[in-house]
Structures are given as structure tokens and as C-alpha cells.
């Protein structure tokens, strides 16, 4: 199988084909459109298993950036071997270890089953499988900001406070990149003290929702999420979030705010080329 790098003149066709695969392709489609809108695809390789018809996709950073998170799509477990080939190709061209979001959990199971021994497996789950919540356009509800607060957006000067609230380990410059490149919503007091915020991750999903402890139970979380969703919808984006199944509070929060749970889960996949090469020796 020859891996194909999608060229700029093929982007319109790729967009249409990914849209036809919704909702399973939502990670790949939203990320692709966001990168294209922000003129950031020059920093990426967009790889598919064949062209013009494809079954697996990977959007991966070129080695000029210090990140390992890539976005993938695969039509189903019977095409997992095609995704594996793309990952091998991408890893040799970029990073020895890749972390991929956007593929369904049954695809992840198929990738793991390629290996006879779990101890030598070149694929691993980076986190528990994630529930997928999509916000239908008609469910975007306007909100009223309480007196004493104002809505703005995050900027570079908020990097430190946002980074400290981040629930997962990451580099501060990665947090700054998210804040300065992608949509966000910030609620401040009248004296400009940040009290609640959320942003759109580079890979497309809403996330990083944080409300300062003394302002919780004041519905600022719902206001932030609905305002950001409305902002993205007006920008022509599809709105979705990924939630850990072990987090019933987040599940209830998204459902209360109009999100609809999809009948599949996404896995966060870790792929090690080194582990694969050792296995093949």
C-alpha cells in the first residue's frame, strides 16, 4: 500500500469526503477545517491510505514543531492495517513516537490485536476511551451574562493561569499556542480578574473548561461553554467535546447544555516505531 500525501489542490475533495463520513470523522474533519482556516496546514502532513478514495487518514505535524499529537480517522477495524501503515510512514518521516486522537475504540482494539504479545505491543491506550458529544446547531442556546461579569477571550497574558489549571501534564508553550491560535471564551470580573474560561483545542474539540472555585455553582461554566459553542457555530464550525466515561459530572454537564452523545467512543492511541522495530527483529 502506497501512502498518499494530500496536496492543497485536493483539499476541497478531502473536505467533502470527510463530511460524508460524519459523525465518525468529526475529529478529522473539524481539525482539518480549523487548520485550513488558520493557514496552518503548511505545518502538517495530511496522509491517506489511497486517493481519491481512502479508508484511513492521519494529519501529523512536520518535525519543525515540538509536538507529537496527531489527528486520525479510520472507517472501521477492517481498515486498521491501513492506518498502521500510515503511522509507520509518518513516524519515520517525523517522530519515533506519535500520539493520535480521533479513531474509534474498535479500531484501537484491532491495532492492539495485530500484536501477539501485549508486552511488546507498539500500540497502547494513552487514556481510557472517550465518549463523544456533538452539539447540534439547533441546540445552541443564547446566554445572559450575570451582572458584575464581562465576556472576552483568552490571550497570551493568560497563559500562566490557564496552564496551572490544566488537568494533564503539558508544556507551557503548548498552552500558549492553543490560546493564541484558536477560539476561546473568558469570563472576567469588572476589574478584569479571570474567573472562568474554555477554548477549542488544536485537534478540534472543546476543552480546558475551568471555573475558579469560589465561582462554581454560579452557572459560569454553562455560560462559557454555550458562548464558545455559539461563537464556533457562527464561524461555520461543528461543535463537539470528548468526555471520559468515568466522569459522570462532565457527561451530565454536556447533556444539560444540549450536547448529544454519539454511539461510539474515541481512543487516544500511542504508537512507538521503536517498539515495532524491536518486535520485528
C-alpha positions as CSV (number, residue, x, y, z in Angstrom):
1,X,0.0,0.0,0.0
2,X,1.4,3.4,-1.0
3,X,0.7,6.3,1.4
4,X,-0.5,9.4,-0.3
5,X,0.1,12.9,0.9
6,X,-2.9,15.1,0.1
7,X,-2.0,18.2,-1.8
8,X,-3.5,21.6,-1.4
9,X,-5.4,21.3,-4.7
10,X,-7.0,18.2,-3.3
11,X,-8.2,19.8,-0.1
12,X,-11.7,20.6,-1.3
13,X,-12.3,16.9,-2.3
14,X,-10.9,15.7,1.1
15,X,-13.2,18.0,3.0
16,X,-16.3,16.7,1.1
17,X,-15.3,13.1,1.6
18,X,-14.7,13.5,5.3
19,X,-18.1,15.3,5.7
20,X,-19.8,12.2,4.1
21,X,-18.2,10.1,6.9
22,X,-19.8,12.1,9.8
23,X,-20.2,11.7,12.7
24,X,-17.3,9.2,12.9
25,X,-15.0,11.6,11.1
26,X,-15.7,14.6,13.3
27,X,-12.3,14.8,14.8
28,X,-10.5,14.6,11.5
29,X,-12.9,17.0,9.7
30,X,-13.0,19.7,12.4
31,X,-9.3,19.6,12.8
32,X,-8.7,19.7,9.1
33,X,-11.0,22.7,8.6
34,X,-9.6,24.5,11.6
35,X,-6.0,24.1,10.4
36,X,-7.0,25.2,6.8
37,X,-8.9,28.2,8.1
38,X,-5.9,29.3,10.2
39,X,-3.5,28.7,7.4
40,X,-1.6,26.1,9.5
41,X,-1.7,23.1,7.1
42,X,1.8,24.1,5.9
43,X,3.0,22.8,9.3
44,X,1.2,19.4,8.7
45,X,1.4,16.3,6.6
46,X,-2.1,15.1,5.5
47,X,-1.8,11.4,4.8
48,X,-4.3,8.9,3.5
49,X,-4.0,5.2,2.5
50,X,-5.2,5.8,-1.1
51,X,-6.6,8.6,-3.3
52,X,-9.1,9.7,-4.3
53,X,-11.0,7.1,-2.2
54,X,-9.5,6.5,1.2
55,X,-10.3,4.5,4.4
56,X,-7.7,5.9,6.8
57,X,-6.4,9.4,7.4
58,X,-3.6,10.9,9.6
59,X,-2.8,14.6,10.0
60,X,0.6,14.9,11.6
61,X,2.9,17.7,12.4
62,X,6.1,18.1,10.4
63,X,9.2,17.8,12.5
64,X,9.6,21.6,12.7
65,X,7.2,21.6,15.7
66,X,7.8,20.0,19.1
67,X,4.5,18.1,19.4
68,X,3.5,14.5,19.0
69,X,-0.3,14.8,18.9
70,X,-1.8,13.8,15.6
71,X,-5.4,13.5,14.4
72,X,-6.6,10.4,12.7
73,X,-9.7,8.8,11.1
74,X,-10.4,5.2,10.1
75,X,-13.6,3.9,8.7
76,X,-13.6,0.8,10.8
77,X,-11.5,-2.0,12.3
78,X,-11.1,-3.9,9.0
79,X,-9.1,-0.9,7.7
80,X,-6.9,-0.7,10.8
81,X,-3.9,-2.2,8.9
82,X,-4.0,0.7,6.5
83,X,-3.9,3.1,9.4
84,X,-0.9,1.2,10.8
85,X,0.9,1.6,7.5
86,X,0.3,5.3,7.5
87,X,1.6,5.6,11.1
88,X,4.8,3.7,10.2
89,X,5.4,6.0,7.3
90,X,4.6,9.2,9.4
91,X,6.8,8.1,12.3
92,X,9.8,7.5,10.0
93,X,9.3,11.0,8.5
94,X,8.6,12.9,11.8
95,X,8.7,11.4,15.3
96,X,9.5,7.9,16.6
97,X,6.6,8.2,19.0
98,X,3.2,9.5,17.9
99,X,0.0,10.2,19.9
100,X,-3.2,10.0,17.9
101,X,-6.7,11.2,18.7
102,X,-9.8,10.7,16.6
103,X,-10.0,7.0,15.9
104,X,-12.8,4.8,17.3
105,X,-12.1,2.3,20.1
106,X,-12.8,-0.7,17.9
107,X,-10.0,0.5,15.6
108,X,-7.7,0.7,18.6
109,X,-8.7,-2.9,19.6
110,X,-7.8,-4.1,16.1
111,X,-4.4,-2.3,16.2
112,X,-3.6,-4.0,19.5
113,X,-4.7,-7.4,18.2
114,X,-2.0,-7.2,15.4
115,X,0.5,-8.0,18.2
116,X,0.7,-11.4,19.7
117,X,2.1,-10.2,22.9
118,X,0.7,-7.2,24.8
119,X,4.1,-6.6,26.4
120,X,5.7,-5.9,23.0
121,X,2.8,-4.1,21.5
122,X,3.7,-1.0,19.5
123,X,0.2,0.5,20.3
124,X,-1.2,1.4,23.6
125,X,-4.1,3.4,25.0
126,X,-2.9,6.7,26.4
127,X,-6.1,7.2,28.4
128,X,-9.4,5.4,29.0
129,X,-11.7,5.5,26.0
130,X,-13.6,8.8,25.5
131,X,-17.3,9.4,24.9
132,X,-18.1,11.7,22.0
133,X,-20.6,14.5,22.4
134,X,-21.8,16.6,19.5
135,X,-23.8,19.8,19.7
136,X,-26.5,20.0,17.0
137,X,-26.6,23.5,15.5
138,X,-30.2,23.9,16.7
139,X,-29.2,23.3,20.3
140,X,-27.0,26.4,20.6
141,X,-28.8,28.5,23.2
142,X,-28.0,32.2,23.7
143,X,-27.0,33.1,27.3
144,X,-27.2,36.1,29.5
145,X,-24.1,37.1,31.5
146,X,-24.8,38.0,35.1
147,X,-24.2,41.5,36.4
148,X,-20.7,42.1,37.5
149,X,-19.1,40.0,34.8
150,X,-18.0,40.5,31.2
151,X,-17.1,38.2,28.4
152,X,-13.9,38.4,26.4
153,X,-11.4,35.9,25.1
154,X,-8.1,34.4,26.3
155,X,-4.8,36.0,25.2
156,X,-1.1,35.3,25.7
157,X,-1.1,37.1,29.0
158,X,-3.4,34.4,30.4
159,X,-1.0,31.6,29.6
160,X,0.3,31.0,33.1
161,X,-3.1,30.9,34.9
162,X,-4.6,28.7,32.2
163,X,-1.6,26.3,32.3
164,X,-1.8,26.0,36.0
165,X,-5.4,24.9,35.7
166,X,-4.6,22.3,33.0
167,X,-5.6,18.8,34.2
168,X,-2.9,16.9,32.2
169,X,0.9,17.4,32.0
170,X,2.0,19.6,29.1
171,X,4.5,22.3,28.3
172,X,3.5,25.9,28.9
173,X,4.4,26.9,25.4
174,X,1.8,24.3,24.1
175,X,-0.8,26.0,26.3
176,X,0.2,29.4,24.9
177,X,-0.1,28.0,21.3
178,X,-3.6,26.9,22.0
179,X,-4.6,30.2,23.5
180,X,-3.1,32.4,20.8
181,X,-4.2,30.4,17.7
182,X,-7.7,29.0,18.4
183,X,-11.1,30.3,19.6
184,X,-11.7,30.8,23.3
185,X,-14.1,32.5,25.8
186,X,-13.1,34.1,29.0
187,X,-15.3,35.5,31.8
188,X,-13.8,38.3,33.9
189,X,-15.0,40.4,36.8
190,X,-15.4,44.1,36.1
191,X,-11.8,44.6,37.4
192,X,-10.6,42.1,34.8
193,X,-9.9,39.1,37.1
194,X,-10.3,35.9,35.1
195,X,-12.8,33.6,36.7
196,X,-13.9,31.1,34.0
197,X,-12.7,30.0,30.6
198,X,-12.7,27.4,27.9
199,X,-11.1,27.0,24.5
200,X,-11.1,24.9,21.3
201,X,-8.1,22.6,21.2
202,X,-5.9,22.4,18.2
203,X,-7.5,19.0,17.4
204,X,-10.9,20.5,17.2
205,X,-12.8,19.6,20.5
206,X,-13.9,22.0,23.2
207,X,-11.9,21.6,26.3
208,X,-10.0,23.0,29.2
209,X,-13.1,24.3,30.9
210,X,-12.2,25.9,34.3
211,X,-14.2,27.9,36.8
212,X,-12.4,29.4,39.8
213,X,-13.6,27.5,43.0
214,X,-15.4,30.5,44.6
215,X,-17.5,31.0,41.4
216,X,-18.6,27.4,40.9
217,X,-22.4,26.8,41.2
218,X,-22.9,30.2,39.6
219,X,-23.5,28.6,36.1
220,X,-20.5,30.3,34.7
221,X,-19.3,27.0,33.2
222,X,-22.5,26.7,31.2
223,X,-22.2,30.3,30.1
224,X,-18.6,29.8,28.9
225,X,-19.4,26.6,27.0
226,X,-22.6,27.9,25.3
227,X,-20.9,31.2,24.4
228,X,-17.9,29.4,22.8
229,X,-20.2,26.9,21.0
230,X,-22.2,29.8,19.6
231,X,-19.0,31.5,18.5
232,X,-17.8,28.4,16.7
233,X,-21.2,27.8,15.1
234,X,-21.3,31.3,13.7
235,X,-17.8,30.6,12.3
236,X,-19.2,27.6,10.5
237,X,-17.6,25.0,12.7
238,X,-19.0,21.7,14.0
239,X,-19.0,21.7,17.8
240,X,-18.0,18.6,19.8
241,X,-16.5,17.5,23.1
242,X,-14.8,14.3,24.3
243,X,-15.5,13.1,27.9
244,X,-14.1,10.3,30.0
245,X,-16.7,7.7,30.8
246,X,-15.5,7.8,34.4
247,X,-16.6,11.5,34.7
248,X,-20.4,11.5,35.2
249,X,-20.4,15.1,36.2
250,X,-19.0,16.1,32.8
251,X,-21.4,13.8,31.0
252,X,-24.4,15.4,32.8
253,X,-23.0,18.9,32.1
254,X,-22.7,18.4,28.4
255,X,-26.1,16.8,28.1
256,X,-27.7,19.7,30.1
257,X,-26.1,22.1,27.7
258,X,-27.6,20.5,24.6
259,X,-24.8,18.0,23.6
260,X,-25.9,14.6,22.2
261,X,-23.8,11.5,22.9
262,X,-22.7,9.5,19.9
263,X,-22.9,5.7,19.8
264,X,-19.1,5.2,19.6
265,X,-16.1,6.1,21.6
266,X,-12.7,7.5,20.6
267,X,-9.3,6.2,21.8
268,X,-6.2,8.1,22.4
269,X,-3.5,6.0,20.7
270,X,0.2,5.9,21.4
271,X,2.3,4.4,18.6
272,X,6.0,3.6,19.1
273,X,8.0,2.9,15.9
274,X,10.9,1.7,18.1
275,X,8.7,-0.9,19.8
276,X,7.6,-2.1,16.3
277,X,11.1,-2.4,15.0
278,X,12.3,-4.3,18.1
279,X,9.4,-6.7,17.6
280,X,10.3,-7.3,14.0
281,X,14.0,-8.1,14.8
